[in-house]
């Protein structure tokens, strides 16, 4: 019985860590997408500025 409860506790901890990492990872992923999108816009803007001169 002790072994089973230990396994359950570790499973709970793993599930909680997974949820935590997902909660942290999602905003991180969105900010990364935002940064790369902003970077692309800046590069495109520079490109257009250079070509229009």
C-alpha positions as CSV (number, residue, x, y, z in Angstrom):
1,X,0.0,0.0,0.0
2,X,2.9,2.3,0.9
3,X,4.5,1.7,-2.5
4,X,1.2,2.6,-4.3
5,X,0.8,5.9,-2.4
6,X,4.4,6.8,-3.2
7,X,3.8,6.2,-6.9
8,X,0.6,8.3,-6.7
9,X,2.5,11.1,-5.0
10,X,5.2,11.1,-7.7
11,X,2.6,11.0,-10.4
12,X,0.8,14.0,-8.8
13,X,4.1,15.9,-8.6
14,X,4.9,15.1,-12.2
15,X,1.5,16.2,-13.4
16,X,1.8,19.4,-11.4
17,X,5.2,20.1,-12.8
18,X,3.9,19.5,-16.3
19,X,1.0,21.9,-15.7
20,X,3.4,24.5,-14.3
21,X,5.8,24.2,-17.2
22,X,2.9,24.5,-19.6
23,X,1.6,27.6,-17.8
24,X,5.1,29.2,-18.0
25,X,5.8,27.9,-21.5
26,X,2.7,29.3,-23.2
27,X,3.3,33.0,-22.5
28,X,7.0,32.5,-23.2
29,X,6.1,31.0,-26.6
30,X,3.7,33.9,-27.4
31,X,6.3,36.5,-26.4
32,X,8.8,34.7,-28.6
33,X,6.4,34.8,-31.5
34,X,5.7,38.5,-30.9
35,X,9.4,39.3,-30.8
36,X,10.1,37.4,-34.0
37,X,7.1,39.0,-35.7
38,X,8.3,42.5,-34.6
39,X,11.8,41.6,-35.9
40,X,10.4,40.6,-39.3
41,X,8.4,43.9,-39.5
42,X,11.5,45.9,-38.6
43,X,13.6,44.0,-41.2
44,X,10.9,44.5,-43.8
45,X,10.6,48.2,-42.9
46,X,14.4,48.6,-43.3
47,X,14.3,46.7,-46.6
48,X,11.6,48.9,-48.0
49,X,13.3,52.1,-46.8
50,X,16.6,51.0,-48.5
51,X,14.8,50.1,-51.7
52,X,12.7,53.3,-51.9
53,X,15.8,55.5,-51.5
